[in-house]
Amino acid sequence: SVGQGDVDVDTNGNATVQVGQGSVRVKASGSENIRVAVGDGDISVDAAPDNWNLKVTARSQSNNGVLDDPSAVGQMELVAPSGSVTLRTIRKALDSGAP
């Protein structure tokens, strides 16, 4: 829990984040349970290209490719009542990077 500030979370497991005022950026590498609440601010999530059980409460939201599936193993509960929630899919690398 953070009273005020900006929080970055990289996870491949369960995560719970609470921020009174500020913003939260989450990078979720696998299907897990993620709970994020921001009293006054925004949430940005980059998620693995898995299906997720999404529960979003926000003034505004946008979703670029994260699939909402109520029966999915991974669950995201994202609450930003006065802010925005932005969801994007992490794109898997097509190149190993080796020369």
C-alpha positions as CSV (number, residue, x, y, z in Angstrom):
1,S,0.0,0.0,0.0
2,V,1.2,3.5,-0.9
3,G,-0.5,6.7,0.2
4,Q,0.8,8.8,-2.7
5,G,3.1,8.2,-5.6
6,D,3.7,6.2,-8.7
7,V,4.2,2.4,-8.5
8,D,5.7,0.0,-11.1
9,V,5.1,-3.7,-10.6
10,D,6.6,-6.5,-12.8
11,T,5.1,-9.9,-11.8
12,N,4.7,-13.4,-12.9
13,G,2.8,-14.3,-9.7
14,N,0.0,-12.9,-7.6
15,A,0.1,-9.2,-6.9
16,T,-2.0,-6.7,-4.8
17,V,-1.3,-3.0,-5.0
18,Q,-3.2,-0.1,-3.4
19,V,-2.4,3.5,-4.0
20,G,-4.3,6.4,-2.5
21,Q,-3.2,9.0,-5.1
22,G,-0.9,8.4,-8.1
23,S,-0.6,5.8,-10.8
24,V,0.2,2.1,-11.1
25,R,1.9,0.4,-14.0
26,V,1.7,-3.4,-14.0
27,K,3.6,-5.9,-16.3
28,A,2.0,-9.3,-15.9
29,S,4.1,-12.0,-17.5
30,G,1.7,-14.9,-16.9
31,S,-1.8,-15.8,-15.8
32,E,-2.1,-15.0,-12.1
33,N,-4.4,-13.0,-9.8
34,I,-3.8,-9.3,-9.9
35,R,-5.6,-6.7,-7.8
36,V,-4.9,-3.0,-8.2
37,A,-6.8,-0.2,-6.6
38,V,-6.1,3.5,-7.1
39,G,-8.2,6.0,-5.2
40,D,-7.3,9.0,-7.4
41,G,-5.2,8.1,-10.5
42,D,-4.7,5.7,-13.4
43,I,-3.8,2.1,-13.9
44,S,-1.8,0.8,-16.9
45,V,-1.4,-2.9,-17.5
46,D,0.8,-4.8,-20.0
47,A,-0.4,-8.4,-19.8
48,A,0.6,-11.8,-21.2
49,P,-1.4,-12.8,-24.3
50,D,-3.5,-15.2,-22.2
51,N,-7.2,-15.1,-21.5
52,W,-8.0,-13.2,-18.3
53,N,-11.1,-12.9,-16.1
54,L,-11.3,-9.0,-16.1
55,K,-13.1,-6.9,-13.5
56,V,-12.6,-3.3,-14.3
57,T,-14.1,-0.3,-12.5
58,A,-12.9,3.1,-13.9
59,R,-14.1,6.4,-15.2
60,S,-12.7,5.4,-18.6
61,Q,-11.0,2.3,-20.0
62,S,-9.3,1.1,-23.1
63,N,-8.3,-2.4,-24.0
64,N,-5.8,-3.3,-26.8
65,G,-6.0,-7.0,-27.2
66,V,-6.4,-8.4,-23.6
67,L,-9.1,-11.1,-23.9
68,D,-11.8,-11.2,-21.2
69,D,-12.9,-14.7,-20.4
70,P,-14.9,-15.3,-17.2
71,S,-13.6,-18.9,-17.0
72,A,-9.9,-17.9,-17.3
73,V,-7.5,-19.0,-14.6
74,G,-5.8,-15.6,-14.4
75,Q,-7.9,-12.8,-12.9
76,M,-7.4,-9.0,-12.9
77,E,-9.4,-6.7,-10.6
78,L,-8.6,-3.1,-11.5
79,V,-10.3,-0.3,-9.7
80,A,-9.7,3.4,-10.5
81,P,-13.0,5.1,-9.9
82,S,-11.8,8.6,-10.8
83,G,-9.2,7.6,-13.4
84,S,-8.5,5.4,-16.4
85,V,-7.5,1.8,-16.9
86,T,-5.4,1.0,-20.0
87,L,-4.9,-2.7,-20.9
88,R,-2.4,-3.8,-23.6
89,T,-1.1,-7.2,-24.6
90,I,2.6,-8.0,-24.3
91,R,3.8,-9.1,-27.7
92,K,6.1,-12.1,-27.7
93,A,9.4,-11.6,-29.4
94,L,9.6,-13.1,-32.9
95,D,13.4,-12.9,-33.0
96,S,15.8,-14.4,-30.4
97,G,18.1,-11.4,-30.8
98,A,21.0,-13.7,-31.7
99,P,23.0,-12.6,-34.8
